[in-house]
Amino acid sequence: MVQEQAAVIIVGAGPSGLATAACLNLHSIPYMILEREDCFASLWKKYAYDRLHLHLDKQFCVLPHIPFPHSYPRFISKQQFLSYLDDYVSHFNITPLYRRCVELAKFDEASNKWIVKARNLACGEVEDFTGRFLVVATGETSNPYTPEIQGLDTFPGDVLHSTQFRNGKAFTGHNVLVVGSGNSGMEIALDLANNGANTSIVVRSPVHILSKQMVCLGLILLKYIPVNMVDTLMVMLSKLVYGDLTKYGIIRPKEGPFFMKVAYGKYPVFDQGTYNKIKSGEIQVLPAISSIKGNEVMLENGKTHPFYTIVFCTGFKRSTNIWLKILSIFGLLIEEGDDYLLNDDGIPKPSVPNHWKGKNGLYCVGLSRRGLYGLNADAQNIANDINSLL
């Protein structure tokens, strides 16, 4: 059993973990990063589709202390972002411990330290790590989620999660169903249509469709005027540009896009061209699925459609509530779970701006449903707070 110590243990080597490590580095605070994959930023490196670009202007996506190169465009591609992260890791000499899957993290009151047990996936051994502070940096997109649908196991074609989709080149001429109308679903549907697939997308819930420029304007305005006023403007602009969406099977929510982002973590759709494909009929909008029998997908409106492939763009679940425990005394577990900082879905209970700090040296970064822009502030706040306590 390997035992290692550091002042700070960071769980997760995505952008959140890397940003926190960089900020701690500037304070000369020793840390270690535990990462279950074999690389940093694994979601970007291994599980993102080819055409992915950052949905927000680069000014809202930069990590702490290192700007994007001046040559980068306003909206950065996946490859450009990965190149930036490579330089970031090199600059701050960040060296995560890879293939460490955290199985338990608990605060030991006797030693006033966090004890983290992680399985080394290379050898199967469980290793112990101790630190005065624990930072949860596992992100909002940790474990891919596919819903249970009656008859899905009878479907003879390929069933993919969005993390397994790269591009639409292999689907030319085939009937492909995309399930989920968030940004990944809309963009994957667009990629499929652009590559000649007969594309349908299930839009089950009301959704806001905005352009990138609208969203960037909204983010700037939020610094000066209330969210309800910004939302009113966003909906007005959306109606002006996209018109009546109900004739295409899409309903706008009654609540505003920025309110929904903060309250429920539901992003508006950043239109990349999907709307025009829907308008032209190249992408067909369908209601929710009721069941599947063979390659026939039955919808809630009673109609059935045959498909060759189904791509689930149905998001992620977080596993923090499984491994994060709050208190033990002399090795005896007294309380299960985190009763203050994170809820059962791994999202902070305290509201912004007090969402990043828990009790007993527990912190979270990048879980406030504010994307890269939010994790930048989280990482700096955490490092500054830890530095004040040492």
Secondary structure, DSSP 4 states (H G I P E B T S, - for coil): --EEEEEEEEE--SHHHHHHHHHHHHTT--EEEEESSSSSSHHHHHSS-TT-B-SS-GGGTPPTT-PPPTTS-SS-BHHHHHHHHHHHHHHTT---EESEEEEEEEEETTTTEEEEEEEETTT--EEEEEEEEEEE---S--EE-----TTGGG--SEEEEGGG---SGGGTTSEEEEE--SHHHHHHHHHHHHTT-EEEEE--S---EE-HHHHHHHHHHTTTS-HHHHHHHHHHHHHHHH---GGGT----SS-HHHHHHHH--PPEE-SSHHHHHHHTSEEEE--EEEEETTEEEETTS-EEE-SEEEE---EE--HHHHB--EEETTEEEE-S-SSSB-TTS-BSSPTTS-SB-STTEEE-S-SS-HHHHHHHHHHHHHHHHHHH-
